Amino acid sequence: MINIFKAFNPLNVLWLAILVFILRLGYIIEAPDKLQFVFVEPFARLLLPVGYEYAFSPVENVCIAAILVLAQALLLNFLVNKYNLLGRSTFLPSLMYVTVTALFPQFLVLSAPLICNFLLIWMLFKLFSFYKGEDAKSTAYDLGMIVALGSIIYLPYIYLFLSIWIGLVIFKPFNWREWISGILGYITVFFFFAVYYYLTNHLHSFYQIWAPLGTKFPNSINIKYLNYLVLIPVIILIGLFLYSFQQNYYKSYVQVRKSYQLLFFIFLIGGLSFYVKSRFNLQHFLLCAVPVAVCISYYFAYATRKWLYESLYLLLLISVIYFQFNTF
């Protein structure tokens, strides 16, 4: 299967669509009676006064989520090929994204982090453009607005504001105006939000929006470790990526090296910001799917032993499907 997606063939879109369905078939068969979909944070419910949480049946919920994942996979594939992150045009990023976003049953349904991945991919287009752009002030301003929009949908997304400054550090010489532009972009969105709160006599609640950010980082998390065995193939593939990337590091373009540095920090930010929510939820880690998918794609793009990389992907695929039917 890897060899099929190594080629930049438009027919791979059809194979992707089939794979998206196969990876969700197990969950559809055993779907619960109801699935809740929370699109925005509680503080933004004033903007959506209608009840929508149970508007979709479980099957509709999963199918809509699948369509969104397919769209995100194609966008990510376009991004990676546009900035030549793999050194060649392939469909591997889309394949890996579709696979990674099916790792856990919680990933297969509509959720705020899934919606935010559209914003994350949009941000990456703009962040990668820092490298060749002379003036990044307007881009940083746009990025600040995107982060603000993401914060309204899913509050932990606010921490991805750090990726703007990290991107400026990695790609650009220091310019304080560019750093301030991101803040102004973020403030712009919430300024209008504050005005709306004021006009609806809810201004006293506006100051409580950021209260969850003060949540103490947990010392421990109660999880069933057997349910996370599906991550073993992913960890192996990330290890192989690190080895492969290290081998090719000085052969790569400077922009490519810097881009992977940025993806690493986005992975860290996405992973560590889970604490904002009082209840631990695996859906949050969908924010890590984009950088993980790109990194795994890099290994497969440069892997030479067919039996090894095909076996590893098959192991990953079997693990995903197996753990959809078996939880411990």
Secondary structure by P-SEA (a helix, b strand, c coil): ccccccccccaaaaaaaaaaaaaaaaaaaacccbbbbbcccccccccccccccccccaaaaaaaaaaaaaaaaaaaaaaaaaacccccccaaaaaaaaaaaacccccccccccccaaaaaaaaaaaaaaccccccaaaaaaaaaaaaaaaaaaccccccaaaaaaaaaaacccccaaaaaaaaaaaaaaaaaaaaaaaaaccccccccccccccccccccccccccccccaaaaaaaaaaaaaaaaaacccccaaaaaaaaaaaaaaaaaaacccccccccccccccaaaaaaaaaaaaaaacccaaaaaaaaaaaaaaaaaaaaccc
